[in-house]
Amino acid sequence: MKTKASFSQKVWALIKGNPIVVMMVFISVFVGFTIDNFFSFENLNVLLGNTTIRFIIALGVSGCLITKGTDLSAGRQAALAATLTGVMVQRADYASRMFSWMPEMNMWVVLLIVLAIGAILGGITGSIIAYLKVPPFIATLGIQTIVYGFNLIYTNAQPIGGFSQPFKDFFNWKILAFGEFKGFSGYILFALFFGLLFWFLYNKTTHGKYMYAIGGNENAAEVSGVNVRKSLTTIYMIAGMMYAFAGFLMTGKSGGASASMGVSYELEAIAGCTIGGVSTTGGIGTVGGILVGVLVFELLKIIMQFIGVDPNYNYIVQGLVVITAVAMDIRKYVAKK
């Protein structure tokens, strides 16, 4: 007969299961009480804005990780979507227009186009993995290089600007403005929308059930009637669309686009997923955990900025956090066995 765990036991289990998250909470509290303006609406706005784009990319990567795969092309695919968006929303009268023959396009039509291109790229990646049996690491590394090369060629490695006014106005939209606070960036609502959408997709649909089954045991899933090839292709296709949407947001948020955007975003997404409890051994992961993981990772970068750490050290710290999170995940898997 199971005994009901006490409150202290639940707290200890939470701390033991999420040491990185708990550590970041304590560090945040310490920094907040020792450094001015850390606890401010402006800083929170920066955190939420950065988290939105990373969270959307992490949602795409999460399906790949849950099925024991990965996607190293996420950042470059987002950059391709960013430059495609930038080219298509340039003003018709902009002097440095990338393609003078191209008409100024409606931003929502542009979004549909980049989503379609993202779906095609994701479908190609998923098919290579599912049908040609190329390991996800190699397949996505190859796609990453191809996409980056194409992006450099068609943009001639030049930055893109001069966007239409409706596009700029949309990304200047604010919510919850009050008093002297100018409000939060309106596009953070997309994080909420996609979080709810993926929660439903992962928990209430056949697609989600198949995804977790493949991650738990691919052979057993196939024997039980799951179309593994189709499911994997769909997972990577959905991921490609998420990277495309993130690229669309990146262009609006930064006010410009270039082929160099999105560098290491896939690694940050993988780190956020892993910190948030998505297991590298497959079959485990929640949308809520992914959001927490991405928030923690972005919070880490802001904390280092506030305490005056040289930005060049960010990569070292982030790398150590990733290794620690994966090592802890592997230890949990070994302990369960």
Buried (B, 14 or more C-beta within 10 A) or exposed (E): EEEEEEEEEEEEEEEEEBEBBBBBEEBBEEBBEEEEEBEEBEBBBBBBBBBBBBBBBBBBBBBBBBBBBBBBBBBBBBBBBBBBBBBBBBBEEBEEBBEEEEEBBBBEEBBEBBBEBBBBBBBBBBBBBBEEEBEBEEBBBBBBEBBBEBBBEBBEEEBBBBBBEEBBEBBEEEEEEEEEBEEBBBBBEBBEEBBEEBBEBBEEEEBBBBBBBBBBBBEEBBEEEBEBBEBBBBBBBBBBBBBBBBBBBBBBBBEBBBBBBBEEBBBBBBBBBBBBBBBBBBBBBBBEBBBBBBBBBBBBBBBBEBEEBEEEEBEEBBEEBBEBBBEBBEEBBEEEE
